[in-house]
Amino acid sequence: MTPSPSQDKGPLLRVQDLTVAYGPIQAVKGVTFEVPQGQVTCLLGPNGAGKTTTLYALAGILRPLQGHIEFLGHDITGSAPGRIVRSGIVLVPENRLVFPEMTVLENLLAGAYVRPGGIKEDLERVMELFPALKQRLGQVAGTLSGGEQQMLVIGRALMARPRLLMLDEPSLGLAPLVIEGIYQVLRHLNSEGTTILLVEQTLHLARELGHRFYVMVTGRIVYEGGQQELSREDVIRRAYLGVDNGQ
């Protein structure tokens, strides 16, 4: 696991009493958590727990019913997605949402639309992180393998120079060797100072990368803690699996 950065930094992101609904159904119910600067914070939990909905609210894709989202000391609650990206928050969505009819290079350049300058240097950095993309810059993105598409969407996000990189299930549907390569890149990014908010179902992957963990069940956070607490079997049974010790 990446060594934990200095603990004297304040939180980069504060989320307080966040509630998000799809029509009459509340998918996120009064969620409160913080993302410290320079660390990897993980949202864990089963399908339907509200993890993706939380990220969508943070990215401005969904508007909260109530609550506050504070980033770098500024209230960004309900801000438009473009403003969120310009502020420094970038989402890598699940299911590898590339622009399938555009080339790899065009996809990467699309990630830099919010800022001028430095694009060549950032392209070179993405190529260093993901050498497999370098040979495919002119290839249509929809023809890439699943692993290459995941590399591409992460690279596209990096082109926006995020202060907070949010990733939704980056391991979903990928082969173990591909997953290991992607998580090595995430470790490297974090070691360089990139703050990460990671949604993950695969517990051992999150434990290897994360510093702080929140477990969501049916729209609520039912557990928060660090590496040591998460390793306790009773915590996993009660919080992550929703099982009491007596069962």
C-alpha positions in Angstrom: 0.0 0.0 0.0 1.1 3.6 -0.6 2.4 5.1 2.6 0.0 7.5 4.1 0.8 11.1 3.4 1.2 13.7 6.1 -1.8 13.9 8.3 -1.6 17.7 8.9 -3.3 18.6 5.6 -7.0 19.6 5.8 -9.6 17.8 3.8 -9.8 18.5 0.1 -13.5 17.6 -0.1 -16.2 17.8 2.6 -19.6 16.2 2.0 -22.2 16.9 4.6 -25.7 15.4 4.9 -25.9 14.6 1.2 -29.2 13.3 0.0 -29.8 12.4 -3.7 -33.0 10.9 -5.2 -34.3 9.4 -8.4 -37.8 10.7 -8.4 -39.5 9.6 -5.2 -36.7 7.1 -4.4 -33.8 8.3 -2.2 -30.6 6.6 -3.3 -28.3 8.5 -1.0 -29.6 9.4 2.5 -27.8 12.0 4.6 -24.2 10.9 3.7 -21.3 12.7 5.4 -17.6 12.1 4.8 -14.3 13.8 4.0 -11.5 13.2 1.5 -8.1 14.3 2.9 -5.6 15.9 0.6 -3.0 13.5 -0.9 -4.8 10.4 0.3 -6.9 7.6 -1.3 -10.4 7.5 0.2 -12.5 4.5 -0.7 -16.3 4.1 -0.8 -17.1 0.4 -0.5 -20.4 -1.5 -0.5 -22.6 -3.8 -2.5 -24.5 -3.1 -5.7 -27.3 -0.6 -5.1 -25.6 1.0 -2.0 -25.6 4.5 -3.5 -21.9 4.7 -4.3 -22.2 5.7 -8.0 -25.0 8.1 -7.2 -22.8 9.8 -4.7 -20.0 10.3 -7.3 -22.6 11.6 -9.8 -23.7 14.2 -7.3 -20.1 15.2 -6.6 -19.5 15.5 -10.4 -22.6 17.7 -10.9 -24.4 15.1 -13.0 -27.1 14.7 -10.3 -28.4 17.6 -8.2 -28.7 16.9 -4.4 -32.0 17.2 -2.6 -30.2 18.5 0.4 -26.7 18.7 1.9 -23.5 20.5 1.1 -20.4 19.7 -1.0 -17.3 21.8 -0.3 -14.2 21.6 -2.4 -11.0 23.6 -1.6 -13.1 25.6 0.9 -15.8 26.6 -1.7 -19.4 25.4 -1.8 -19.9 23.6 -5.1 -23.3 22.1 -4.2 -25.4 21.8 -7.4 -22.8 23.3 -9.7 -22.8 22.3 -13.3 -20.5 19.5 -14.5 -18.3 21.8 -16.5 -17.7 24.1 -13.5 -16.9 21.0 -11.4 -14.3 19.9 -13.8 -12.8 23.3 -14.0 -12.6 23.4 -10.2 -10.4 20.3 -10.3 -12.8 17.3 -9.7 -12.8 14.7 -12.5 -14.8 11.5 -12.7 -13.8 8.3 -14.4 -17.2 6.6 -14.8 -17.8 2.9 -14.7 -18.3 0.8 -17.8 -15.5 2.6 -19.7 -17.4 5.4 -21.4 -15.1 6.2 -24.2 -16.2 8.2 -27.3 -16.3 5.1 -29.5 -16.2 6.8 -32.9 -13.3 9.0 -32.0 -9.7 8.1 -32.1 -7.6 7.5 -29.0 -5.9 10.8 -29.5 -9.2 12.6 -30.0 -10.5 11.1 -26.7 -7.5 12.3 -24.8 -7.7 15.8 -26.2 -11.3 15.9 -25.2 -10.2 15.6 -21.6 -8.2 18.8 -21.9 -11.1 21.0 -23.2 -11.4 22.9 -20.0 -7.9 24.4 -20.0 -5.4 26.0 -22.3 -1.7 25.1 -22.7 0.5 22.2 -21.6 -1.4 19.7 -23.6 1.7 18.2 -25.3 3.4 17.6 -21.9 0.3 16.0 -20.5 -0.1 13.7 -23.5 3.5 12.5 -23.0 2.8 11.8 -19.4 -0.3 9.7 -20.2 1.8 7.8 -22.8 4.4 7.1 -20.1 1.7 5.8 -17.7 -0.1 3.8 -20.4 2.4 2.7 -23.1 -0.2 0.5 -24.7 -2.1 3.7 -25.8 1.0 5.1 -27.6 0.8 2.6 -30.4 -3.0 3.2 -30.8 -3.3 7.0 -31.0 -4.9 6.9 -34.4 -7.1 3.9 -33.6 -10.9 4.3 -33.1 -11.6 4.0 -29.4 -14.5 1.6 -29.8 -12.2 -1.1 -31.2 -9.9 -1.2 -28.2 -10.0 -4.0 -25.7 -11.7 -3.5 -22.4 -8.5 -2.9 -20.5 -7.2 -0.4 -23.1 -10.5 1.5 -22.9 -10.1 1.7 -19.1 -6.6 3.0 -19.6 -8.0 5.6 -22.1 -10.7 6.9 -19.8 -8.2 7.3 -16.9 -5.8 9.0 -19.3 -8.6 11.3 -20.6 -9.4 12.3 -17.0 -5.7 13.0 -16.3 -5.6 15.4 -19.2 -7.9 17.7 -17.2 -5.2 17.9 -14.4 -7.5 16.8 -11.6 -6.9 17.9 -8.0 -9.4 15.1 -7.1 -9.6 12.0 -9.3 -12.8 10.0 -8.8 -12.9 6.5 -10.1 -16.0 4.3 -10.2 -15.2 0.5 -10.2 -12.0 0.7 -12.3 -11.5 -3.0 -12.0 -15.0 -4.0 -13.2 -14.9 -6.8 -15.8 -11.1 -6.7 -16.4 -8.5 -9.5 -16.3 -6.3 -9.7 -13.1 -3.1 -8.6 -14.9 -4.9 -5.6 -16.4 -6.3 -4.7 -13.0 -2.8 -4.9 -11.4 -1.4 -2.6 -14.1 -4.1 0.0 -13.6 -3.8 -0.1 -9.8 0.0 0.3 -10.1 -0.7 3.5 -12.1 -3.1 4.7 -9.4 -0.5 4.0 -6.7 2.0 6.1 -8.7 -0.4 9.0 -9.2 -1.2 9.0 -5.5 2.6 8.9 -4.6 2.9 12.0 -6.8 0.3 13.8 -4.7 -3.0 13.1 -6.6 -5.9 12.8 -4.2 -8.2 9.9 -5.2 -11.8 9.0 -4.3 -12.3 5.3 -5.3 -15.5 3.4 -5.5 -14.8 -0.3 -5.4 -16.6 -3.6 -4.7 -13.4 -5.7 -4.6 -12.4 -5.4 -1.0 -8.8 -6.6 -1.3 -8.0 -4.0 -4.1 -9.4 -1.2 -2.0 -7.4 -2.3 1.1 -4.2 -2.4 -0.9 -4.6 1.2 -2.2 -6.7 3.1 0.4 -5.9 5.1 3.5 -9.5 5.8 4.6 -12.6 3.7 4.1 -16.3 4.3 4.1 -18.8 1.5 3.7 -22.3 2.3 2.2 -25.4 0.1 2.6 -28.8 1.1 1.2 -27.8 4.8 0.8 -26.2 5.3 4.2 -22.6 5.2 5.5 -22.6 2.4 8.1 -18.8 2.3 8.8 -15.8 4.5 8.5 -12.2 3.7 9.5 -8.6 3.1 8.5 -6.7 0.1 7.3 -6.3 -1.5 10.7 -10.0 -1.4 11.5 -11.1 -2.6 8.1 -9.0 -5.8 8.5 -11.1 -6.9 11.5 -13.4 -9.7 10.4 -16.4 -8.5 12.5 -16.2 -5.1 10.7 -16.4 -6.8 7.3 -19.3 -9.0 8.4 -21.4 -6.3 10.0 -20.7 -3.3 7.7 -19.7 -4.6 4.3 -21.7 -7.8 4.2 -24.5 -6.6 6.5 -24.2 -9.7 8.8 -24.3 -9.6 12.6 -21.7 -11.6 14.6 -24.4 -13.9 15.9 -25.5 -15.1 12.5 
